[in-house]
Amino acid sequence: AMCGTFMGRKLLPTALGTCARCQDDDKDEPVLLCDGAGCAREYHLSCAGLDEIPSGDWFCIDCHKTGTGHDKLVEYLELMDETRNDLGSSTGFCRALLQGDLEAP
């Protein structure tokens, strides 16, 4: 089978791709490639919860449009550090964290 494009998106035949969700490479279904920087994950349309090829960029759960999982972790840790500084001490931060007074971004 040949590689190709559909609506400007790269598609691979299932014989070449293994779905990151179901790990099946025998489905008779196109494999969608994540557009995340450096991501090599491939998903069957149905495994990605899609009925058709998206017209724009598509990102897997770890590379969604708001950033990579790494970016989200860095953002969260920076927010927690700022919150700790705003509370004036590590003790105040820990108390607020343990009491559930802090919300995740």
C-alpha positions in Angstrom: 0.0 0.0 0.0 1.1 3.5 -0.7 1.3 6.5 1.7 -0.8 9.4 0.8 -2.6 12.6 1.9 -6.2 13.4 2.4 -7.3 17.0 2.8 -3.7 18.0 3.2 -3.0 15.6 6.1 -0.5 12.7 6.0 -2.0 9.3 6.1 -0.3 6.0 6.4 -1.8 2.7 5.5 -2.5 0.5 8.5 0.2 -2.0 7.4 2.8 0.6 8.2 1.3 2.2 11.4 0.5 0.8 14.8 -2.3 2.6 16.7 -1.1 4.1 20.0 -4.4 3.3 21.6 -5.4 -0.2 20.4 -1.9 -1.3 19.3 -3.6 -2.9 16.3 -1.9 -2.6 12.9 -4.4 -4.8 11.0 -7.5 -2.6 11.0 -8.7 -1.5 7.6 -8.8 2.1 8.6 -6.5 5.1 8.0 -4.0 6.0 10.7 -4.0 9.7 11.8 -0.7 11.2 12.8 -0.4 13.6 15.7 0.7 17.1 14.7 2.5 17.7 18.1 6.1 18.7 17.8 8.3 15.6 18.0 5.3 13.3 18.5 5.3 10.1 16.5 2.0 8.7 17.7 -0.5 7.3 15.2 -4.2 6.6 15.9 -7.0 5.0 13.9 -9.8 7.5 13.3 -12.2 5.5 15.5 -9.6 5.2 18.3 -9.2 8.9 18.3 -12.9 9.3 18.6 -13.2 10.8 15.1 -15.5 9.9 12.2 -13.5 11.9 9.6 -10.1 13.5 9.1 -9.9 16.9 10.8 -9.4 19.8 8.5 -6.8 21.5 10.7 -4.1 20.2 13.0 -4.9 17.3 15.3 -3.1 16.6 18.5 -3.1 13.4 20.7 -4.1 13.6 24.3 -0.5 14.4 25.4 0.0 17.1 22.7 -3.3 18.8 22.7 -3.5 22.4 21.4 -2.8 24.0 24.8 0.6 22.4 25.0 2.4 19.2 25.5 2.1 17.3 28.8 5.6 18.6 29.7 4.5 22.2 29.1 1.4 21.7 31.3 3.5 20.3 34.1 5.9 23.2 34.0 3.0 25.6 33.9 1.4 23.9 36.9 4.7 23.8 38.9 5.3 27.5 38.2 1.8 28.4 39.4 2.3 26.3 42.6 5.6 28.1 43.2 3.9 31.5 42.7 1.1 30.5 45.0 3.5 29.3 47.7 5.4 32.7 47.4 2.0 34.5 47.7 1.2 32.6 50.9 4.5 33.8 52.4 5.9 30.5 53.5 6.2 26.8 52.7 4.2 26.1 55.8 1.3 28.2 54.6 1.5 26.6 51.1 1.5 23.1 52.6 -1.5 23.9 54.9 -3.5 25.3 52.0 -2.6 22.3 49.8 -3.6 19.8 52.4 -6.8 21.6 53.2 -7.8 21.5 49.5 -7.7 25.3 49.2 -5.6 25.3 46.1 -7.1 24.6 42.6 -5.2 23.1 39.7 -5.0 25.3 36.6 
